[in-house]
Amino acid sequence: MRLLRLFASPSYQPPVLPAVAVEILQLAHRPDATFDELVAVLEHDSILAAKVLSIAQSALYAPRSPILSLKHATVRLGMKTIRDLVLEAALHLRVFRVPGYDAAMERLAWHSTVTAYIMRALCRKTAIETEYAFACGLLHDVGIAACLLALSDDARAETVPFEELGTVLDDVHEEASGLVTRLWGLPADIQRVMATHHHLEVGGTPHPVNAALIASEHFAGELDAGAAPAGTGSATGERALDSNSPELFEAACAALGLDGCRVEAARAEARQIVATLSCPAPSRPAAAG
C-alpha cells in the first residue's frame, strides 16, 4: 500500500504543528508556569494569537464582556482552556489544510472540533480526568490529514479523489494518528489514545478515555458532524469513514457508567454544543466528496 510505504520512509515529515503550539502545550503542563509566560510565547505567532482571541470571544465561552487582549483571555479563561484554544486554532490554521482536499479537510476540522467539545462535556459527567480529553477529541483524526498530505506531496502519483479513499483511510488512520502525535512529541497517553481510538479495550480492559471518545464521535455523527457526511457507506453496507458500530457505542456507554437517562442527557447536551458552535460562526462546511 502506497500510504504505508510513504509513512515508513525515513524522509516522511508529518503535518507541521506550529512550534508556538507545541511550546504552549509543554508550558501548560508546568505547575509553576505563569500567565505572562504563556502570553509571551503566544505573541510570537500573531496569526495564531488572533485566532485564539477570536475563539475566546465566541458564544461557546460566553464572555461577560469583550476580551481585549491575550492576557485578559488567559486570566479570564485559565491556562488549560487557553492551551486547548491554541491547539484548536493551530489545527484549523495549519494542519487541516491539504491542497486538493479542501472540502474534506473542512469537514474533518468541523468533526474534530465538535467531537472535542462534546468529549470535554461528557468527561465532566463521569469520573474521567479531563486534563487531555479535549486534545484527544481534536487530534484523533489527525492521521486522516496526514494521509492526505502524504498523498498530495507524492509527486509520483496523481491526486486520488477523496471519495475513493474511504476504505484505505479507515484502515490506516488510527496508526497514522499515533505516529503523528509521537513525532510531535505529545504525551504518551495522548499517543496511545490516538493509535487505538476505535478500540474500547486497551491492554485487555476498557480504556475510559477511548470510551469517551467513541461515545463523543457517535453523538457527533448523529448530529451530521461526522468525518464523512451522514449516510456515507450505507448504500454499500460499509461503515462511514471514522464511524463506530452501534454495539461499540453501547459498550462504551456501559464502560462510562451511562445508563439510558444519562445517555439521553449527554445527547441533549451534545445537541446544544453543536448549536452553539455553529452560531454565530460561519456556515458549516459542505460535505466532502
C-alpha positions in Angstrom: 0.0 0.0 0.0 1.4 3.3 -1.1 0.4 5.2 2.1 2.1 2.7 4.3 5.3 2.9 2.2 5.2 6.7 2.5 4.8 6.6 6.3 7.6 4.1 6.6 10.0 6.2 4.5 12.9 7.8 6.6 12.1 11.0 4.8 8.5 11.2 5.9 7.6 14.5 7.5 4.3 14.8 9.5 2.0 17.8 9.1 3.6 20.8 10.8 2.2 21.7 14.2 3.4 25.3 14.9 6.3 25.5 17.3 4.4 28.0 19.4 1.6 25.5 19.9 4.0 22.8 21.0 5.6 25.2 23.4 2.2 26.2 24.8 1.3 22.5 25.3 4.5 21.9 27.2 4.2 25.1 29.2 0.6 24.3 30.3 1.9 21.1 32.0 4.3 23.1 34.2 2.8 23.7 37.6 4.9 26.9 38.0 4.0 28.4 34.6 2.7 31.9 34.7 0.1 33.8 32.5 2.8 36.2 31.4 5.0 33.3 30.1 2.1 31.9 28.2 1.2 35.3 26.6 4.9 35.9 25.7 5.1 32.6 23.8 1.8 33.1 22.0 2.7 36.6 20.9 5.4 35.0 18.7 2.7 33.9 16.3 0.4 36.8 15.6 -1.9 34.8 13.3 -2.4 32.0 15.9 -2.9 34.6 18.7 -5.6 36.3 16.7 -7.4 33.1 16.1 -7.2 32.2 19.8 -8.8 35.6 20.6 -11.5 35.0 18.0 -12.5 31.7 19.5 -12.3 33.1 23.1 -14.9 35.7 22.0 -17.3 33.1 20.7 -20.7 32.2 22.1 -19.4 28.9 23.5 -17.3 30.7 26.0 -19.9 33.4 26.6 -17.6 36.2 27.7 -19.5 38.6 30.0 -17.6 41.5 28.5 -15.3 41.8 25.4 -11.9 40.1 25.7 -9.5 42.7 24.6 -6.1 41.1 24.9 -4.3 37.7 25.2 -3.5 38.5 28.9 -7.2 39.2 29.5 -8.2 36.0 27.8 -5.7 33.9 29.8 -6.8 35.3 33.1 -10.5 35.0 32.3 -10.4 31.5 30.8 -7.4 29.9 32.6 -4.3 28.4 31.3 -5.7 25.0 30.5 -8.5 26.4 28.4 -6.1 28.7 26.5 -3.9 25.6 25.9 -7.0 23.9 24.3 -7.8 27.0 22.2 -4.2 27.2 21.0 -4.4 23.6 19.8 -7.8 24.1 18.2 -6.6 27.2 16.4 -3.3 25.6 15.3 -5.1 22.6 13.8 -7.6 24.7 11.9 -4.9 27.1 10.6 -2.0 24.8 9.7 -2.8 21.1 9.9 -6.3 20.6 8.4 -5.1 22.2 5.2 -4.3 19.8 2.3 -4.2 21.1 -1.3 -6.8 19.3 -3.5 -8.8 18.1 -0.5 -10.2 21.4 0.8 -13.8 20.3 1.3 -12.8 17.1 3.0 -10.5 19.0 5.4 -13.1 21.5 6.3 -15.4 18.6 7.1 -12.7 16.9 9.2 -11.9 20.1 11.1 -15.6 20.6 11.9 -15.9 16.9 13.1 -12.8 17.2 15.2 -13.9 20.4 16.9 -17.4 19.1 17.6 -16.0 15.8 19.0 -13.6 17.7 21.3 -16.3 19.9 22.8 -18.7 17.0 23.3 -15.9 14.9 24.8 -15.0 17.6 27.3 -18.6 17.9 28.4 -19.0 14.1 28.6 -15.9 13.7 30.7 -17.3 16.2 33.2 -20.3 13.9 33.7 -18.0 10.9 34.5 -15.1 10.2 36.8 -12.7 10.7 33.9 -9.9 13.3 34.4 -10.5 15.9 31.7 -6.9 17.0 31.5 -6.3 15.8 28.0 -9.8 14.9 26.8 -10.2 18.0 24.6 -6.9 17.4 23.0 -7.8 13.8 22.2 -11.0 14.9 20.6 -9.3 17.4 18.4 -6.4 15.1 17.4 -8.0 11.7 17.0 -8.3 12.1 13.2 -5.1 14.0 12.5 -4.0 10.8 10.8 -6.5 11.4 8.0 -5.0 14.8 7.4 -1.5 13.2 7.5 -2.5 10.5 4.9 -4.0 13.1 2.5 -1.0 15.4 2.9 1.4 12.4 2.2 -0.6 11.6 -0.9 -0.7 15.2 -2.1 3.1 15.6 -1.6 3.9 12.4 -3.5 4.9 13.9 -6.9 4.9 10.4 -8.5 1.2 10.0 -8.4 -2.0 11.8 -9.4 -4.4 13.1 -6.8 -6.9 10.4 -5.8 -10.4 11.7 -5.3 -11.4 11.7 -1.6 -14.5 9.6 -2.1 -12.3 6.7 -3.4 -10.0 6.7 -0.3 -12.6 5.9 2.4 -11.7 2.3 2.9 -7.9 2.9 2.8 -8.2 5.9 5.2 -10.3 3.8 7.6 -7.7 1.1 7.7 -4.6 3.3 8.4 -5.7 6.5 10.1 -5.5 5.2 13.7 -1.9 4.1 13.1 -1.2 7.4 11.4 -2.7 9.5 14.2 -0.5 7.6 16.7 2.6 8.2 14.5 2.0 11.9 14.0 1.4 12.6 17.7 4.5 10.6 18.5 6.6 12.6 16.0 5.2 15.8 17.5 6.4 14.7 20.9 3.0 14.8 22.6 2.4 13.0 25.9 2.4 9.2 25.7 -1.2 9.0 27.0 -2.4 11.0 24.0 -0.4 9.0 21.6 -1.9 5.8 23.0 -5.5 7.0 22.6 -4.8 8.3 19.1 -3.5 5.0 17.9 -6.4 3.0 19.4 -9.3 5.4 19.3 -11.7 2.9 17.6 -10.9 0.2 20.2 -12.7 0.2 23.5 -10.2 -2.1 25.2 -6.5 -1.3 25.5 -4.4 -3.9 27.2 -7.4 -6.2 27.7 -9.6 -3.7 29.7 -11.9 -0.9 28.7 -10.0 2.4 28.5 -12.1 5.3 29.9 -10.8 8.0 27.5 -11.3 5.7 24.5 -14.8 5.1 25.7 -15.5 8.8 26.0 -14.1 9.4 22.5 -16.1 6.6 21.0 -19.3 8.0 22.6 -18.5 11.5 21.6 -17.8 10.6 18.0 -21.2 8.8 17.9 -23.0 11.8 19.2 -21.2 14.0 16.6 -22.2 11.6 13.8 -25.9 11.7 14.9 -25.8 15.5 14.5 -24.3 15.3 11.0 -20.9 16.2 12.3 -19.1 13.0 11.4 -15.9 12.8 9.5 -18.0 11.9 6.5 -21.5 13.0 5.6 -24.4 11.2 7.1 -25.4 8.2 5.2 -22.0 7.7 3.6 -21.3 3.9 3.2 -25.0 3.0 3.8 -25.6 2.2 0.1 -22.9 -0.5 0.1 -23.4 -1.7 3.7 -20.0 -0.4 4.8 -19.3 1.8 7.8 -18.8 5.5 7.1 -15.3 6.8 7.4 -14.2 7.0 11.1 -17.5 5.7 12.4 -18.2 3.2 15.2 -20.8 0.5 15.3 -23.9 0.9 17.5 -22.7 -2.1 19.5 -19.4 -0.4 20.2 -21.2 2.8 21.2 -23.4 0.9 23.7 -20.3 -0.9 25.1 -18.6 2.5 25.5 -21.6 4.0 27.3 -21.7 1.0 29.6 -17.9 1.4 30.4 -18.6 5.0 31.3 -21.5 4.1 33.5 -24.0 5.9 31.4 -27.5 4.4 31.6 -30.4 5.3 29.4 -31.3 8.6 31.1 -27.7 9.7 31.3 -27.1 8.8 27.6 -30.1 11.0 26.7 -28.9 13.8 28.8 -25.5 13.6 27.1 -27.1 13.5 23.7 -29.2 16.6 24.6 -26.0 18.5 25.7 -24.2 17.4 22.5 -27.1 19.0 20.5 -26.7 22.2 22.5 -23.0 22.3 21.9 -23.3 21.9 18.2 -25.9 24.6 18.0 -23.6 26.9 19.9 -20.6 26.1 17.8 -22.4 26.6 14.6 -23.8 30.0 15.6 -22.6 32.7 15.2 -19.8 31.0 13.4 -19.8 30.9 9.6 -21.9 28.2 7.9 -20.8 24.6 8.4 -18.6 23.1 5.8 -20.1 21.4 2.8 -20.0 17.6 2.8 -16.7 16.2 1.5 -16.8 14.3 -1.8 
